[in-house]
Amino acid sequence: MAAFFDTHAHLDYPEYEKDFPEVIARAHAAGITKIISIGTSLESSARAVGLAEKFPAIYAAIGWHPSEAMEAPADLRPALRALARHPKVVAIGETGLDYYRLPSSQKGRAEDDAIYKKRQAEIFTQQLEVAAEFGLNAIIHQRAAFDDTLAQLRPFAAQVRGVFHCFGESVARLQQVLELGALVSYTGIVTFKNGQNIRDAVAATPLDKFMLETDCPYLAPVPYRGQRGEPAFVKEISETVAQVKACSLDELSAATCRTAYNFFPKLA
C-alpha cells in the first residue's frame, strides 16, 4: 500500500472526542503515516501539541485563524514562541486572510470592514515574524483575499515558504503562488463532481509542488461527501489526484511525501 501524509487536519475539534483512537487506527490502516493537526487559536494550538505528544504519527502546526482575528490577543508572538520550541511543532498556521464574511455582510457597518481587515493583517504579520524567527514555514489560509494574501507574504518569501492549503484558485493564480516559491495543497474537493476547476489546477501543478490534505472534519471526499472527514480519506484523494496526474500511487506517494519532508523538516 502506498503511504501518504495528511498535512492539514483539525484533530483537536470536538467531532473526534468520542472515537479518536479509532480515527487514528483507520488512518494507519489506510496508509496515512503522518498527520499534521492544525491550530486555529492559542488554545487549539496547545491542544494540537498535546495530541502530538501522545501519538507518534501526529505533528502540530500552531497559529490563529484569520476569521477569529477580532478575538486574538494584541500580540500573539510571545505565546507562539513558547509553543514553537516544541520538537513536534512543524509549522506556523493556519494563518492568512479571509474576506469571505466581512462585517458589512453580517449586518455590520461597512466601516467595520476596514477594521476587520487591518486586524487580520496584523496577526498574519505577527505569525510570519515568528515563522521567520524559528525557521518554520507557514500554512496559509486565504478566502476571497488572494491578492492581499500574496502581497503580505511576499516580503517574507526569502525566509518563510507558504503552502496555500485547500487550494481552489485558477491556474493563473497557481502560477503566482509557485513563482513566489510557495506550494499548494489539495483536499477532497478534487473528487467532487463540481470540482473540475480543482482538477485543472492539479493537472497544472508540477508533481513536486503540492501536498495532500483532508482539512477534516470538513470536505470529505467522494464517496463520503457530507460525512465527517478524517485523515484516512487521504486515500480517496490520492486516487483521484493520481488519475489526474496520470501517475501511479507509488509515484504520487514518493513525490508528495518528499515535498512534505522538505517543507516541514521537523517531520523527519
Phi and psi in degrees as GROMACS dihedral restraints (atoms count N, CA, C in turn):
[ dihedral_restraints ]
;  ai    aj    ak    al  type     phi  dphi    fc
    3     4     5     6     1   -69.4    20    10
    4     5     6     7     1   138.2    20    10
    6     7     8     9     1   -93.6    20    10
    7     8     9    10     1   142.6    20    10
    9    10    11    12     1  -138.8    20    10
   10    11    12    13     1   164.7    20    10
   12    13    14    15     1  -111.8    20    10
   13    14    15    16     1   148.8    20    10
   15    16    17    18     1  -102.1    20    10
   16    17    18    19     1   104.9    20    10
   18    19    20    21     1   -88.0    20    10
   19    20    21    22     1     5.4    20    10
   21    22    23    24     1  -159.4    20    10
   22    23    24    25     1    99.8    20    10
   24    25    26    27     1  -138.1    20    10
   25    26    27    28     1   146.2    20    10
   27    28    29    30     1  -105.5    20    10
   28    29    30    31     1    69.8    20    10
   30    31    32    33     1   -73.8    20    10
   31    32    33    34     1   -13.9    20    10
   33    34    35    36     1   -83.4    20    10
   34    35    36    37     1    -2.9    20    10
   36    37    38    39     1   -71.3    20    10
   37    38    39    40     1   152.5    20    10
   39    40    41    42     1   -63.8    20    10
   40    41    42    43     1   -18.4    20    10
   42    43    44    45     1   -57.3    20    10
   43    44    45    46     1   -20.6    20    10
   45    46    47    48     1  -105.7    20    10
   46    47    48    49     1     3.7    20    10
   48    49    50    51     1   -60.8    20    10
   49    50    51    52     1   -37.3    20    10
   51    52    53    54     1   -80.8    20    10
   52    53    54    55     1   -25.6    20    10
   54    55    56    57     1  -140.3    20    10
   55    56    57    58     1    34.8    20    10
   57    58    59    60     1   -56.1    20    10
   58    59    60    61     1   -48.3    20    10
   60    61    62    63     1   -58.5    20    10
   61    62    63    64     1   -36.7    20    10
   63    64    65    66     1   -68.0    20    10
   64    65    66    67     1   -37.5    20    10
   66    67    68    69     1   -59.9    20    10
   67    68    69    70     1   -45.2    20    10
   69    70    71    72     1   -68.4    20    10
   70    71    72    73     1   -37.6    20    10
   72    73    74    75     1   -64.3    20    10
   73    74    75    76     1   -40.0    20    10
   75    76    77    78     1   -66.4    20    10
   76    77    78    79     1   -37.6    20    10
   78    79    80    81     1   -61.2    20    10
   79    80    81    82     1   -46.6    20    10
   81    82    83    84     1   -60.8    20    10
   82    83    84    85     1   -43.0    20    10
   84    85    86    87     1   -64.7    20    10
   85    86    87    88     1   -27.7    20    10
   87    88    89    90     1   -87.6    20    10
   88    89    90    91     1     1.8    20    10
   90    91    92    93     1    87.1    20    10
   91    92    93    94     1    15.5    20    10
   93    94    95    96     1   -90.9    20    10
   94    95    96    97     1   106.2    20    10
   96    97    98    99     1   -95.8    20    10
   97    98    99   100     1   -21.1    20    10
   99   100   101   102     1  -139.6    20    10
  100   101   102   103     1   141.8    20    10
  102   103   104   105     1  -134.6    20    10
  103   104   105   106     1   133.9    20    10
  105   106   107   108     1  -105.6    20    10
  106   107   108   109     1   117.0    20    10
  108   109   110   111     1   -89.7    20    10
  109   110   111   112     1   127.9    20    10
  111   112   113   114     1  -101.5    20    10
  112   113   114   115     1   129.8    20    10
  114   115   116   117     1   -83.2    20    10
  115   116   117   118     1   143.2    20    10
  117   118   119   120     1  -121.9    20    10
  118   119   120   121     1    -2.7    20    10
  120   121   122   123     1  -158.5    20    10
  121   122   123   124     1   176.3    20    10
  123   124   125   126     1   -64.6    20    10
  124   125   126   127     1   -39.8    20    10
  126   127   128   129     1   -66.5    20    10
  127   128   129   130     1   -44.6    20    10
  129   130   131   132     1   -62.9    20    10
  130   131   132   133     1   -40.9    20    10
  132   133   134   135     1   -62.7    20    10
  133   134   135   136     1   -42.5    20    10
  135   136   137   138     1   -63.5    20    10
  136   137   138   139     1   -37.2    20    10
  138   139   140   141     1   -66.1    20    10
  139   140   141   142     1   -38.7    20    10
  141   142   143   144     1   -62.1    20    10
  142   143   144   145     1   -41.6    20    10
  144   145   146   147     1   -63.6    20    10
  145   146   147   148     1   -40.0    20    10
  147   148   149   150     1   -61.6    20    10
  148   149   150   151     1   -40.5    20    10
  150   151   152   153     1   -65.4    20    10
  151   152   153   154     1   -39.2    20    10
  153   154   155   156     1   -63.8    20    10
  154   155   156   157     1   -31.6    20    10
  156   157   158   159     1   -71.3    20    10
  157   158   159   160     1   -30.0    20    10
  159   160   161   162     1   -89.8    20    10
  160   161   162   163     1   -27.8    20    10
  162   163   164   165     1  -123.3    20    10
  163   164   165   166     1   120.1    20    10
  165   166   167   168     1   -58.0    20    10
  166   167   168   169     1   -32.1    20    10
  168   169   170   171     1   -80.0    20    10
  169   170   171   172     1   -10.3    20    10
  171   172   173   174     1  -100.9    20    10
  172   173   174   175     1   136.8    20    10
  174   175   176   177     1  -123.5    20    10
  175   176   177   178     1   170.3    20    10
  177   178   179   180     1  -126.8    20    10
  178   179   180   181     1   145.3    20    10
  180   181   182   183     1  -116.4    20    10
  181   182   183   184     1   143.6    20    10
  183   184   185   186     1  -120.5    20    10
  184   185   186   187     1   132.7    20    10
  186   187   188   189     1  -178.1    20    10
  187   188   189   190     1  -175.2    20    10
  189   190   191   192     1  -130.5    20    10
  190   191   192   193     1   123.5    20    10
  192   193   194   195     1   -69.2    20    10
  193   194   195   196     1   137.7    20    10
  195   196   197   198     1   -62.1    20    10
  196   197   198   199     1   -28.7    20    10
  198   199   200   201     1   -65.4    20    10
  199   200   201   202     1   -18.5    20    10
  201   202   203   204     1  -105.7    20    10
  202   203   204   205     1    24.6    20    10
  204   205   206   207     1   -58.7    20    10
  205   206   207   208     1   -38.2    20    10
  207   208   209   210     1   -70.4    20    10
  208   209   210   211     1   -16.4    20    10
  210   211   212   213     1   -95.0    20    10
  211   212   213   214     1    -3.6    20    10
  213   214   215   216     1   -73.0    20    10
  214   215   216   217     1   147.3    20    10
  216   217   218   219     1   -62.6    20    10
  217   218   219   220     1   160.3    20    10
  219   220   221   222     1   -57.1    20    10
  220   221   222   223     1   -38.4    20    10
  222   223   224   225     1  -133.3    20    10
  223   224   225   226     1   107.8    20    10
  225   226   227   228     1   -75.9    20    10
  226   227   228   229     1   -20.4    20    10
  228   229   230   231     1   -60.7    20    10
  229   230   231   232     1   -44.1    20    10
  231   232   233   234     1   -58.7    20    10
  232   233   234   235     1   -44.9    20    10
  234   235   236   237     1   -67.9    20    10
  235   236   237   238     1   -38.4    20    10
  237   238   239   240     1   -66.0    20    10
  238   239   240   241     1   -38.9    20    10
  240   241   242   243     1   -60.4    20    10
  241   242   243   244     1   -41.1    20    10
  243   244   245   246     1   -62.7    20    10
  244   245   246   247     1   -40.5    20    10
  246   247   248   249     1   -75.3    20    10
  247   248   249   250     1   -34.8    20    10
  249   250   251   252     1   -64.9    20    10
  250   251   252   253     1   -19.1    20    10
  252   253   254   255     1   -74.2    20    10
  253   254   255   256     1   -13.5    20    10
  255   256   257   258     1   -66.3    20    10
  256   257   258   259     1   137.1    20    10
  258   259   260   261     1   -64.4    20    10
  259   260   261   262     1   -20.0    20    10
  261   262   263   264     1  -103.4    20    10
  262   263   264   265     1    10.8    20    10
  264   265   266   267     1   -86.4    20    10
  265   266   267   268     1   113.5    20    10
  267   268   269   270     1  -103.4    20    10
  268   269   270   271     1   -11.5    20    10
  270   271   272   273     1  -164.4    20    10
  271   272   273   274     1   166.4    20    10
  273   274   275   276     1  -101.1    20    10
  274   275   276   277     1   132.4    20    10
  276   277   278   279     1   142.0    20    10
  277   278   279   280     1   166.5    20    10
  279   280   281   282     1   -92.9    20    10
  280   281   282   283     1   146.5    20    10
  282   283   284   285     1  -142.5    20    10
  283   284   285   286     1   161.3    20    10
  285   286   287   288     1   151.7    20    10
  286   287   288   289     1  -144.5    20    10
  288   289   290   291     1  -134.8    20    10
  289   290   291   292     1   143.2    20    10
  291   292   293   294     1  -143.2    20    10
  292   293   294   295     1   109.1    20    10
  294   295   296   297     1  -105.3    20    10
  295   296   297   298     1    14.3    20    10
  297   298   299   300     1   -66.0    20    10
  298   299   300   301     1   -40.0    20    10
  300   301   302   303     1  -122.5    20    10
  301   302   303   304     1    80.8    20    10
  303   304   305   306     1   -75.0    20    10
  304   305   306   307     1   156.6    20    10
  306   307   308   309     1   -52.7    20    10
  307   308   309   310     1   -36.7    20    10
  309   310   311   312     1   -65.6    20    10
  310   311   312   313     1   -22.9    20    10
  312   313   314   315     1   -89.4    20    10
  313   314   315   316     1    -5.6    20    10
  315   316   317   318     1  -118.1    20    10
  316   317   318   319     1    38.4    20    10
  318   319   320   321     1    67.3    20    10
  319   320   321   322     1    20.0    20    10
  321   322   323   324     1   -93.4    20    10
  322   323   324   325     1  -177.7    20    10
  324   325   326   327     1   -87.7    20    10
  325   326   327   328     1   145.5    20    10
  327   328   329   330     1   -59.4    20    10
  328   329   330   331     1   -34.8    20    10
  330   331   332   333     1   -67.9    20    10
  331   332   333   334     1   -19.3    20    10
  333   334   335   336     1   -72.5    20    10
  334   335   336   337     1   -20.5    20    10
  336   337   338   339     1   -60.0    20    10
  337   338   339   340     1   -42.9    20    10
  339   340   341   342     1   -65.4    20    10
  340   341   342   343     1   -37.8    20    10
  342   343   344   345     1   -64.9    20    10
  343   344   345   346     1   -43.2    20    10
  345   346   347   348     1   -63.0    20    10
  346   347   348   349     1   -46.8    20    10
  348   349   350   351     1   -63.5    20    10
  349   350   351   352     1   -39.5    20    10
  351   352   353   354     1   -64.0    20    10
  352   353   354   355     1   -41.2    20    10
  354   355   356   357     1   -68.4    20    10
  355   356   357   358     1   -40.6    20    10
  357   358   359   360     1   -58.3    20    10
  358   359   360   361     1   -45.1    20    10
  360   361   362   363     1   -62.5    20    10
  361   362   363   364     1   -37.9    20    10
  363   364   365   366     1   -64.3    20    10
  364   365   366   367     1   -46.7    20    10
  366   367   368   369     1   -75.6    20    10
  367   368   369   370     1   -26.1    20    10
  369   370   371   372     1   -63.7    20    10
  370   371   372   373     1   -47.5    20    10
  372   373   374   375     1   -61.5    20    10
  373   374   375   376     1   -43.7    20    10
  375   376   377   378     1   -56.5    20    10
  376   377   378   379     1   -42.4    20    10
  378   379   380   381     1   -70.8    20    10
  379   380   381   382     1   -37.0    20    10
  381   382   383   384     1   -65.8    20    10
  382   383   384   385     1   -35.4    20    10
  384   385   386   387     1   -63.7    20    10
  385   386   387   388     1   -42.9    20    10
  387   388   389   390     1   -66.6    20    10
  388   389   390   391     1   -40.1    20    10
  390   391   392   393     1   -58.6    20    10
  391   392   393   394     1   -46.3    20    10
  393   394   395   396     1   -63.6    20    10
  394   395   396   397     1   -40.0    20    10
  396   397   398   399     1   -63.1    20    10
  397   398   399   400     1   -36.7    20    10
  399   400   401   402     1  -101.3    20    10
  400   401   402   403     1     3.8    20    10
  402   403   404   405     1    67.5    20    10
  403   404   405   406     1    32.3    20    10
  405   406   407   408     1  -107.2    20    10
  406   407   408   409     1   152.6    20    10
  408   409   410   411     1   -91.0    20    10
  409   410   411   412     1   173.1    20    10
  411   412   413   414     1  -122.4    20    10
  412   413   414   415     1   139.8    20    10
  414   415   416   417     1   -96.1    20    10
  415   416   417   418     1   115.5    20    10
  417   418   419   420     1  -101.0    20    10
  418   419   420   421     1   126.7    20    10
  420   421   422   423     1  -105.7    20    10
  421   422   423   424     1   127.9    20    10
  423   424   425   426     1  -142.1    20    10
  424   425   426   427     1   138.1    20    10
  426   427   428   429     1  -143.4    20    10
  427   428   429   430     1   120.1    20    10
  429   430   431   432     1    58.4    20    10
  430   431   432   433     1    28.8    20    10
  432   433   434   435     1  -147.4    20    10
  433   434   435   436     1    33.6    20    10
  435   436   437   438     1   -60.8    20    10
  436   437   438   439     1   -51.7    20    10
  438   439   440   441     1   -62.1    20    10
  439   440   441   442     1   -43.9    20    10
  441   442   443   444     1   -66.9    20    10
  442   443   444   445     1   -37.4    20    10
  444   445   446   447     1   -63.9    20    10
  445   446   447   448     1   -46.8    20    10
  447   448   449   450     1   -62.5    20    10
  448   449   450   451     1   -42.0    20    10
  450   451   452   453     1   -64.2    20    10
  451   452   453   454     1   -37.2    20    10
  453   454   455   456     1   -75.3    20    10
  454   455   456   457     1   -30.3    20    10
  456   457   458   459     1   -75.5    20    10
  457   458   459   460     1   -30.6    20    10
  459   460   461   462     1   -55.0    20    10
  460   461   462   463     1   -44.3    20    10
  462   463   464   465     1   -64.0    20    10
  463   464   465   466     1   -18.9    20    10
  465   466   467   468     1   -97.3    20    10
  466   467   468   469     1    -2.1    20    10
  468   469   470   471     1   -61.5    20    10
  469   470   471   472     1   -26.9    20    10
  471   472   473   474     1   -74.1    20    10
  472   473   474   475     1   -19.4    20    10
  474   475   476   477     1  -111.5    20    10
  475   476   477   478     1   -31.6    20    10
  477   478   479   480     1  -129.4    20    10
  478   479   480   481     1   121.0    20    10
  480   481   482   483     1   -88.1    20    10
  481   482   483   484     1   148.8    20    10
  483   484   485   486     1  -115.4    20    10
  484   485   486   487     1   150.4    20    10
  486   487   488   489     1  -116.7    20    10
  487   488   489   490     1   122.0    20    10
  489   490   491   492     1   -81.5    20    10
  490   491   492   493     1    99.0    20    10
  492   493   494   495     1   -75.3    20    10
  493   494   495   496     1   156.4    20    10
  495   496   497   498     1    49.3    20    10
  496   497   498   499     1    50.7    20    10
  498   499   500   501     1   -65.8    20    10
  499   500   501   502     1   131.6    20    10
  501   502   503   504     1  -143.3    20    10
  502   503   504   505     1    24.4    20    10
  504   505   506   507     1   -95.5    20    10
  505   506   507   508     1  -178.3    20    10
  507   508   509   510     1   -74.1    20    10
  508   509   510   511     1   167.0    20    10
  510   511   512   513     1   -63.4    20    10
  511   512   513   514     1   -35.9    20    10
  513   514   515   516     1   -62.3    20    10
  514   515   516   517     1   -41.7    20    10
  516   517   518   519     1   -71.1    20    10
  517   518   519   520     1   -33.2    20    10
  519   520   521   522     1   -55.6    20    10
  520   521   522   523     1   -44.6    20    10
  522   523   524   525     1   -63.2    20    10
  523   524   525   526     1   -35.7    20    10
  525   526   527   528     1   -63.6    20    10
  526   527   528   529     1   -41.3    20    10
  528   529   530   531     1   -62.7    20    10
  529   530   531   532     1   -48.5    20    10
  531   532   533   534     1   -66.0    20    10
  532   533   534   535     1   -35.2    20    10
  534   535   536   537     1   -64.2    20    10
  535   536   537   538     1   -26.1    20    10
  537   538   539   540     1   -80.5    20    10
  538   539   540   541     1    -5.1    20    10
  540   541   542   543     1    85.9    20    10
  541   542   543   544     1    10.1    20    10
  543   544   545   546     1   -92.7    20    10
  544   545   546   547     1   172.0    20    10
  546   547   548   549     1  -119.3    20    10
  547   548   549   550     1   174.9    20    10
  549   550   551   552     1  -128.6    20    10
  550   551   552   553     1   165.1    20    10
  552   553   554   555     1  -138.3    20    10
  553   554   555   556     1   142.6    20    10
  555   556   557   558     1  -116.5    20    10
  556   557   558   559     1   143.3    20    10
  558   559   560   561     1  -111.8    20    10
  559   560   561   562     1  -169.1    20    10
  561   562   563   564     1   -63.8    20    10
  562   563   564   565     1   -12.8    20    10
  564   565   566   567     1   -58.5    20    10
  565   566   567   568     1   -26.1    20    10
  567   568   569   570     1   -61.0    20    10
  568   569   570   571     1   -21.7    20    10
  570   571   572   573     1   -91.4    20    10
  571   572   573   574     1   -10.0    20    10
  573   574   575   576     1   -71.5    20    10
  574   575   576   577     1   147.9    20    10
  576   577   578   579     1   -57.7    20    10
  577   578   579   580     1   -37.8    20    10
  579   580   581   582     1   -93.2    20    10
  580   581   582   583     1    20.7    20    10
  582   583   584   585     1  -101.2    20    10
  583   584   585   586     1    27.6    20    10
  585   586   587   588     1   -62.3    20    10
  586   587   588   589     1   -33.6    20    10
  588   589   590   591     1   -63.4    20    10
  589   590   591   592     1   -33.3    20    10
  591   592   593   594     1   -70.5    20    10
  592   593   594   595     1   -42.9    20    10
  594   595   596   597     1   -62.7    20    10
  595   596   597   598     1   -35.4    20    10
  597   598   599   600     1   -63.7    20    10
  598   599   600   601     1   -41.5    20    10
  600   601   602   603     1   -66.3    20    10
  601   602   603   604     1   -41.7    20    10
  603   604   605   606     1   -58.3    20    10
  604   605   606   607     1   -45.5    20    10
  606   607   608   609     1   -60.0    20    10
  607   608   609   610     1   -32.5    20    10
  609   610   611   612     1   -88.3    20    10
  610   611   612   613     1    -8.6    20    10
  612   613   614   615     1   -90.5    20    10
  613   614   615   616     1   125.1    20    10
  615   616   617   618     1   -55.3    20    10
  616   617   618   619     1   148.5    20    10
  618   619   620   621     1   -60.5    20    10
  619   620   621   622     1   -23.3    20    10
  621   622   623   624     1  -101.2    20    10
  622   623   624   625     1    16.6    20    10
  624   625   626   627     1  -120.0    20    10
  625   626   627   628     1    13.6    20    10
  627   628   629   630     1  -144.4    20    10
  628   629   630   631     1   160.8    20    10
  630   631   632   633     1  -127.1    20    10
  631   632   633   634     1   172.5    20    10
  633   634   635   636     1  -113.7    20    10
  634   635   636   637     1   149.3    20    10
  636   637   638   639     1  -156.4    20    10
  637   638   639   640     1   163.1    20    10
  639   640   641   642     1  -103.5    20    10
  640   641   642   643     1   -29.4    20    10
  642   643   644   645     1    55.7    20    10
  643   644   645   646     1    28.1    20    10
  645   646   647   648     1   -64.1    20    10
  646   647   648   649     1   146.7    20    10
  648   649   650   651     1   -83.9    20    10
  649   650   651   652     1     7.1    20    10
  651   652   653   654     1   -88.2    20    10
  652   653   654   655     1   166.8    20    10
  654   655   656   657     1    56.7    20    10
  655   656   657   658     1    41.5    20    10
  657   658   659   660     1   -59.7    20    10
  658   659   660   661     1   136.1    20    10
  660   661   662   663     1   -75.1    20    10
  661   662   663   664     1   165.1    20    10
  663   664   665   666     1   -61.5    20    10
  664   665   666   667     1   133.2    20    10
  666   667   668   669     1   -96.6    20    10
  667   668   669   670     1    16.8    20    10
  669   670   671   672     1  -102.6    20    10
  670   671   672   673     1     9.0    20    10
  672   673   674   675     1   -53.5    20    10
  673   674   675   676     1   134.0    20    10
  675   676   677   678     1    93.2    20    10
  676   677   678   679     1   -12.8    20    10
  678   679   680   681     1   -93.9    20    10
  679   680   681   682     1   173.6    20    10
  681   682   683   684     1   -65.9    20    10
  682   683   684   685     1   127.8    20    10
  684   685   686   687     1   -77.2    20    10
  685   686   687   688     1   158.4    20    10
  687   688   689   690     1  -155.4    20    10
  688   689   690   691     1   161.7    20    10
  690   691   692   693     1   -56.9    20    10
  691   692   693   694     1   -29.9    20    10
  693   694   695   696     1   -56.0    20    10
  694   695   696   697     1   -24.7    20    10
  696   697   698   699     1   -74.4    20    10
  697   698   699   700     1    -3.8    20    10
  699   700   701   702     1   -57.6    20    10
  700   701   702   703     1   -29.2    20    10
  702   703   704   705     1   -56.4    20    10
  703   704   705   706     1   -49.0    20    10
  705   706   707   708     1   -67.4    20    10
  706   707   708   709     1   -38.5    20    10
  708   709   710   711     1   -61.6    20    10
  709   710   711   712     1   -44.9    20    10
  711   712   713   714     1   -63.3    20    10
  712   713   714   715     1   -36.3    20    10
  714   715   716   717     1   -64.6    20    10
  715   716   717   718     1   -41.3    20    10
  717   718   719   720     1   -68.9    20    10
  718   719   720   721     1   -43.6    20    10
  720   721   722   723     1   -62.0    20    10
  721   722   723   724     1   -40.7    20    10
  723   724   725   726     1   -61.7    20    10
  724   725   726   727     1   -38.2    20    10
  726   727   728   729     1   -63.4    20    10
  727   728   729   730     1   -44.7    20    10
  729   730   731   732     1   -63.9    20    10
  730   731   732   733     1   -40.1    20    10
  732   733   734   735     1   -84.4    20    10
  733   734   735   736     1    -3.4    20    10
  735   736   737   738     1    52.3    20    10
  736   737   738   739     1    46.6    20    10
  738   739   740   741     1  -131.0    20    10
  739   740   741   742     1   168.3    20    10
  741   742   743   744     1   -80.6    20    10
  742   743   744   745     1   162.1    20    10
  744   745   746   747     1   -63.0    20    10
  745   746   747   748     1   -36.3    20    10
  747   748   749   750     1   -63.4    20    10
  748   749   750   751     1   -41.0    20    10
  750   751   752   753     1   -65.2    20    10
  751   752   753   754     1   -41.5    20    10
  753   754   755   756     1   -66.0    20    10
  754   755   756   757     1   -41.6    20    10
  756   757   758   759     1   -58.5    20    10
  757   758   759   760     1   -50.6    20    10
  759   760   761   762     1   -59.8    20    10
  760   761   762   763     1   -42.9    20    10
  762   763   764   765     1   -69.7    20    10
  763   764   765   766     1   -49.1    20    10
  765   766   767   768     1   -71.6    20    10
  766   767   768   769     1   -35.8    20    10
  768   769   770   771     1   -69.2    20    10
  769   770   771   772     1   -38.7    20    10
  771   772   773   774     1   -63.3    20    10
  772   773   774   775     1   -42.5    20    10
  774   775   776   777     1   -61.5    20    10
  775   776   777   778     1   -41.9    20    10
  777   778   779   780     1   -64.9    20    10
  778   779   780   781     1   -42.1    20    10
  780   781   782   783     1   -62.1    20    10
  781   782   783   784     1   -39.0    20    10
  783   784   785   786     1   -69.6    20    10
  784   785   786   787     1   -37.2    20    10
  786   787   788   789     1   -79.4    20    10
  787   788   789   790     1   -36.7    20    10
  789   790   791   792     1  -115.7    20    10
  790   791   792   793     1    75.3    20    10
  792   793   794   795     1   -56.4    20    10
  793   794   795   796     1   -27.4    20    10
  795   796   797   798     1   -75.1    20    10
  796   797   798   799     1    -4.3    20    10
  798   799   800   801     1   -67.0    20    10
  799   800   801   802     1   -27.6    20    10
